[in-house]
Amino acid sequence: MATAVITPERENYLNQEYGIKSWLLTVDHKRIALLYLVSITFFFFIGGFFALLIRLELLTPAGDLVQADTYNKLFTMHGQVMVFFFLIPSIPAVLGNFLVPLMIGAKDLAFPRINLLSWYLYITAGVLMLHCICTGGVDTGWTFYTPFSTAFSNTKVVEAGVAIFIAGFSSILTGLNFVVTIHRMRAPGMTWSRLPLFIWAHYATSVIQLLGTPVLAITLLLVVFERVFHLGIFDPTRGGDPLLFQHLFWFYSHPAVYIMILPAMAVESEVVACFTRKRIFGYNFVAMSSIAIAVFGFLVWAHHMFVAGISLYSALIFSALSYLVAVPSAIKVFNWTATMYKGSITFTTPMLYAFGFIGLFTMGGLTGLFLAALGIDVHVTDTYFIIAHFHYIMVGGAVMGYLGGLHFWWPKISGRMYPEWLGKFAALIVFLGFNLTFFPQFILGYMGMPRRYWQYPPEFQVLNVLSTAGSTILAVGYVLPMIYFLWSMRYGKPAPDNPWNAAGLEWKTSSPPPTFNFDQPPVVNFEAYDYEHIPEVEEVPVV
Amino acid sequence: MFDNLPLWPARASAGAGNVDALYIFLLLLSGFMCLAIFTMIVVFALRYRRQPGRVAEQIEGSTALEITWSVVPLGIFMVIFVWGAFIFFQERTPPRDASEIYIVAKQWMWKLEHVEGQREINELHVPVGRDVKLIMTSQDVIHSFYVPAFRIKQDVLPGRYTTAWFRATKPGVYHLFCAEYCGSQHSGMIGQVVVMEPAQYEAWLSGGSSSGSLASNGESIFQQLGCVTCHRSESQGRGPNLVGIFGKPVQLEDGRMVIADENYIRESILSPSAKVVKGFKPIMPVFQGLVSEEQLTGLVAYVKSLSAPSAAGSKTQESKVQ
């Protein structure tokens, strides 16, 4: 593990203590971030493995690689693992955990022990999920739609439900910790208008985690109760209403999309500012758009239900509201683009990911306009069009943001530089592999191929083959960074304190930072993204 | 136009062209937006790449620009919204005189019944040019009736009726998919819609082994189950007279008014005490679990036939069915 990382002599959070106990009982936000990094990487590769099996099955129209039931379990567990055990904790629990206190000039999060508790809850949930996977799995789709999940599925619905229920509390506690920390622990002079946009976006994320996740918890509990005690909540033969489930589920699960994408936007703002050497264009608008996304995000859930049997008029209202939430997302894209104007741009690995993010997120967002249009949604919902759309947001957006951020702050986290040329190469592979995997799915969707199909009519095969080919390329793009990050921990060039010459308090302390982050408590007397007063580096560090 | 594009689904219903038109508009719009943004990024990235002797120019922002790129997109979005809503409104409003087909979905098959009495499994025969309304329910989990060539999709729920409609315009055989995940053989719950010229369709209708119309089958179930002892057609019995009630408002015992649509009739058979008609006692036995979905379909069709000739698809009930 990361204990092997030692920068020359200087005492830091990595070399202060050694041994497994010093990690498992740590209350240092930076160490907890690394615990999360290791655990979510593990789940990412499990979820990715399921995805590859799904793509391999879809190489041919016939269901021939795995059984139908196995296939149904694969896409269910791919979704559940990726959403609840990778995407939701990814940027907040790793980069956010590491950076929120550093960026605001605090020693740690407000509740260090609760932070550790979050990780243990996550691990408990993860172990339960793994047990569920290894002892038969679950086949409800990640959406748990009733009455299939409560009265018909013969798989481990209760166990998966309880695992996600517990993981939810991990997410709630992280959100709580961030909200309190951002309110109460900012360094002297760090006013709200001086906060990095990373913090604004994480603040908005945390609010969603706090307000939305309990609803998911309650919903899953009701599913478990109906399944175990046969209460009639969602099952119409017992007097329940299956649409009630969908309302409750999407009331969390739509805002959950913003739990995934807002932190990626957070990374984006930092990276674009640094590598254009500029303050973000329209700081206030970018900050407020995060808050607007969090608020509007709670008002659009029923756009997942246009063909589910809701009334004509509620469909009209939710369609209109869905367009409102698109505006703040558009604002962000325009502002990042405008930030590049008259900048001084360098093409480092994080910046390449940022370019990729803007491109893919733009496409994901624009195809969202298709889905919010009622007449079109009827045709393309529950097809591969929607699969492509949300992968452009969650993989093209959130995962690109996560990888970009990991590269950007890796020198700070590990104290080592990663090999830059290999980073650029991997970023390119990810971008190409991603598009080849998911772009054909838009076409498949409009042609009418339904999602969650184990076998499909032969006219859809060519596009499916392209998609499967893309997924193998994408897999290479994801394995590469894992290899060279691990490599760099021992063999990478020691990182200077501020390798990118970036603004922000996290770069004013050593790499890796000392346990309490700053040798002297920082005082902030400058605005965010103060690149005007930071000279450019002579040479962009290259290994 | 755009009739035999590669990678494009067949277009075989009256509404499909409208959906395609909006889709093509959105493709052009987003294509333009992508091109604009990507061009800007590429141009900026090349023109403002780091060069010795030049430093970045700090620009705080521009409220005018921010307002422009918030308000203009919002305006465009509202155009898309109205356009999409207009198509949706048409999709959800069947013509009054549409002929009806009853569909019962179950794991993992589609059972379809024509008013004339023809029954089909995983296959639906319809003539070109006729408005067809689908009245659908599920026997178990949620399914979804999806015909890509018609651009229609509607979830099929247990415990209630949902509806959809189409008018086929081009003879041919088209995919019918279940689009809501429904268990092991979800991807096997497929079938086909056969669109025929009217003459061929008539031949197909007369060639089938119909065992009487849906309503007449319903009438015999009505007799068998003894409904007729209380619901009498010539005089008021212990239950309400059902002649002419379909599609009409009904005054309930608790003061509410409901429209006697398919869902109301269904509910009144399965759990009669839920909405008791004013002036009657809640004495009818519960039929939940005692009648199959097919029998229910027959009963509903029979009750509707008692309100003929203007029975089918009275205009007030469409939104209720949803």
Boltz contact constraints between the chains, C-beta under 6 A:
constraints:
  - contact:
      token1: [A, 68]
      token2: [B, 184]
      max_distance: 6.0
  - contact:
      token1: [A, 69]
      token2: [B, 184]
      max_distance: 6.0
  - contact:
      token1: [A, 141]
      token2: [B, 181]
      max_distance: 6.0
  - contact:
      token1: [A, 147]
      token2: [B, 141]
      max_distance: 6.0
  - contact:
      token1: [A, 148]
      token2: [B, 141]
      max_distance: 6.0
  - contact:
      token1: [A, 152]
      token2: [B, 141]
      max_distance: 6.0
  - contact:
      token1: [A, 236]
      token2: [B, 158]
      max_distance: 6.0
  - contact:
      token1: [A, 236]
      token2: [B, 159]
      max_distance: 6.0
  - contact:
      token1: [A, 277]
      token2: [B, 56]
      max_distance: 6.0
  - contact:
      token1: [A, 278]
      token2: [B, 56]
      max_distance: 6.0
  - contact:
      token1: [A, 279]
      token2: [B, 58]
      max_distance: 6.0
  - contact:
      token1: [A, 281]
      token2: [B, 61]
      max_distance: 6.0
  - contact:
      token1: [A, 282]
      token2: [B, 61]
      max_distance: 6.0
  - contact:
      token1: [A, 282]
      token2: [B, 66]
      max_distance: 6.0
  - contact:
      token1: [A, 285]
      token2: [B, 66]
      max_distance: 6.0
  - contact:
      token1: [A, 307]
      token2: [B, 153]
      max_distance: 6.0
  - contact:
      token1: [A, 307]
      token2: [B, 154]
      max_distance: 6.0
  - contact:
      token1: [A, 307]
      token2: [B, 155]
      max_distance: 6.0
  - contact:
      token1: [A, 308]
      token2: [B, 155]
      max_distance: 6.0
  - contact:
      token1: [A, 309]
      token2: [B, 155]
      max_distance: 6.0
  - contact:
      token1: [A, 309]
      token2: [B, 157]
      max_distance: 6.0
  - contact:
      token1: [A, 309]
      token2: [B, 162]
      max_distance: 6.0
  - contact:
      token1: [A, 311]
      token2: [B, 322]
      max_distance: 6.0
  - contact:
      token1: [A, 312]
      token2: [B, 92]
      max_distance: 6.0
  - contact:
      token1: [A, 312]
      token2: [B, 319]
      max_distance: 6.0
  - contact:
      token1: [A, 316]
      token2: [B, 85]
      max_distance: 6.0
  - contact:
      token1: [A, 319]
      token2: [B, 81]
      max_distance: 6.0
  - contact:
      token1: [A, 320]
      token2: [B, 81]
      max_distance: 6.0
  - contact:
      token1: [A, 323]
      token2: [B, 77]
      max_distance: 6.0
  - contact:
      token1: [A, 323]
      token2: [B, 81]
      max_distance: 6.0
  - contact:
      token1: [A, 327]
      token2: [B, 70]
      max_distance: 6.0
  - contact:
      token1: [A, 327]
      token2: [B, 74]
      max_distance: 6.0
  - contact:
      token1: [A, 330]
      token2: [B, 73]
      max_distance: 6.0
  - contact:
      token1: [A, 331]
      token2: [B, 70]
      max_distance: 6.0
  - contact:
      token1: [A, 334]
      token2: [B, 69]
      max_distance: 6.0
  - contact:
      token1: [A, 337]
      token2: [B, 40]
      max_distance: 6.0
  - contact:
      token1: [A, 340]
      token2: [B, 44]
      max_distance: 6.0
  - contact:
      token1: [A, 341]
      token2: [B, 44]
      max_distance: 6.0
  - contact:
      token1: [A, 342]
      token2: [B, 48]
      max_distance: 6.0
  - contact:
      token1: [A, 342]
      token2: [B, 57]
      max_distance: 6.0
  - contact:
      token1: [A, 343]
      token2: [B, 48]
      max_distance: 6.0
  - contact:
      token1: [A, 343]
      token2: [B, 56]
      max_distance: 6.0
  - contact:
      token1: [A, 344]
      token2: [B, 50]
      max_distance: 6.0
  - contact:
      token1: [A, 344]
      token2: [B, 56]
      max_distance: 6.0
  - contact:
      token1: [A, 345]
      token2: [B, 45]
      max_distance: 6.0
  - contact:
      token1: [A, 345]
      token2: [B, 48]
      max_distance: 6.0
  - contact:
      token1: [A, 345]
      token2: [B, 49]
      max_distance: 6.0
  - contact:
      token1: [A, 346]
      token2: [B, 50]
      max_distance: 6.0
  - contact:
      token1: [A, 362]
      token2: [B, 37]
      max_distance: 6.0
  - contact:
      token1: [A, 366]
      token2: [B, 30]
      max_distance: 6.0
  - contact:
      token1: [A, 370]
      token2: [B, 26]
      max_distance: 6.0
  - contact:
      token1: [A, 373]
      token2: [B, 80]
      max_distance: 6.0
  - contact:
      token1: [A, 373]
      token2: [B, 84]
      max_distance: 6.0
  - contact:
      token1: [A, 374]
      token2: [B, 84]
      max_distance: 6.0
  - contact:
      token1: [A, 374]
      token2: [B, 85]
      max_distance: 6.0
  - contact:
      token1: [A, 374]
      token2: [B, 88]
      max_distance: 6.0
  - contact:
      token1: [A, 375]
      token2: [B, 19]
      max_distance: 6.0
  - contact:
      token1: [A, 375]
      token2: [B, 22]
      max_distance: 6.0
  - contact:
      token1: [A, 375]
      token2: [B, 84]
      max_distance: 6.0
  - contact:
      token1: [A, 375]
      token2: [B, 87]
      max_distance: 6.0
  - contact:
      token1: [A, 375]
      token2: [B, 88]
      max_distance: 6.0
  - contact:
      token1: [A, 376]
      token2: [B, 22]
      max_distance: 6.0
  - contact:
      token1: [A, 376]
      token2: [B, 23]
      max_distance: 6.0
  - contact:
      token1: [A, 378]
      token2: [B, 153]
      max_distance: 6.0
  - contact:
      token1: [A, 379]
      token2: [B, 19]
      max_distance: 6.0
  - contact:
      token1: [A, 379]
      token2: [B, 151]
      max_distance: 6.0
  - contact:
      token1: [A, 382]
      token2: [B, 179]
      max_distance: 6.0
  - contact:
      token1: [A, 443]
      token2: [B, 7]
      max_distance: 6.0
  - contact:
      token1: [A, 447]
      token2: [B, 9]
      max_distance: 6.0
  - contact:
      token1: [A, 448]
      token2: [B, 9]
      max_distance: 6.0
  - contact:
      token1: [A, 448]
      token2: [B, 148]
      max_distance: 6.0
  - contact:
      token1: [A, 450]
      token2: [B, 177]
      max_distance: 6.0
  - contact:
      token1: [A, 450]
      token2: [B, 179]
      max_distance: 6.0
  - contact:
      token1: [A, 452]
      token2: [B, 181]
      max_distance: 6.0
  - contact:
      token1: [A, 453]
      token2: [B, 187]
      max_distance: 6.0
  - contact:
      token1: [A, 454]
      token2: [B, 187]
      max_distance: 6.0
  - contact:
      token1: [A, 455]
      token2: [B, 187]
      max_distance: 6.0
  - contact:
      token1: [A, 532]
      token2: [B, 58]
      max_distance: 6.0
